[in-house]
Amino acid sequence: DAGVTQSPTHLIKTRGQHVTLRCSPISGHKSVSWYQQVLGQGPQFIFQYYEKEERGRGNFPDRFSARQFPNYSSELNVNALLLGDSALYLCASSFAMTGFQPQHFGDGTRLSIL
Amino acid sequence: AQKVTQAQTEISVVEKEDVTLDCVYETRDTTYYLFWYKQPPSGELVFLIRRNSFDEQNEISGRYSWNFQKSTSSFNFTITASQVVDSAVYFCALSGGSNDYKLSFGAGTTVTVRA
């Protein structure tokens, strides 16, 4: 079975632009989470979705938004990009929304802001 | 709030040596879950092991073993007989058990295994 897939792999944007990142979870997984990983740091939680509803949000500004579709895939949108948004954006999926279920991560989208 | 601390920034060893990674956590939850993930240079986070807060039995899985001690809030991870392919950044992570299922990660420990 395919793992978590994310697109695009790499992206270069300029300040002020917006970006949409996409994620397809492992087949059968209904929970999708987004994390931001700045170089040299651990991933930071952005959003968690389960059954198409937002179930958790990290300490990120309103410029960050996300949604989950009926097929459980997800999009992360970031508006008015800042230099500090340069990071690896990781999507993770799990079968259910419980702390016990390990989250399985995709390869990430590496976003560079010029 | 949940917090995970990995005090070791970098560890360098020669192949076949054992490597122990330290992890200390803070949480107010009585039920919680601890994880170790590996991030090789390619970037993807790979799930390695999981431990429940109510099960302090330490285990071994292949070359991996872990030592969970609630009394000291520590969840240490050991790679036995390290190999060059073990070179990666290792993250300790914590998830709550009561409607707070996000993973809180430590800053990571970079492990370099030299041939």
Interface residues (C-beta under 8 A of the other chain):
Chain A: S31 S33 Y35 G40 Q41 G42 P43 Q44 F45 Q48 R55 G56 G58 L88 L90 A92 M97 T98 G99 F100 P102 Q103 H104 F105 G106 D107 G108 R110
Chain B: V4 T31 Y32 Y33 F35 Y37 S42 G43 E44 L45 V46 F47 R50 N52 F91 A93 S95 G96 G97 D100 Y101 K102 L103 S104 F105 G106 A107 G108
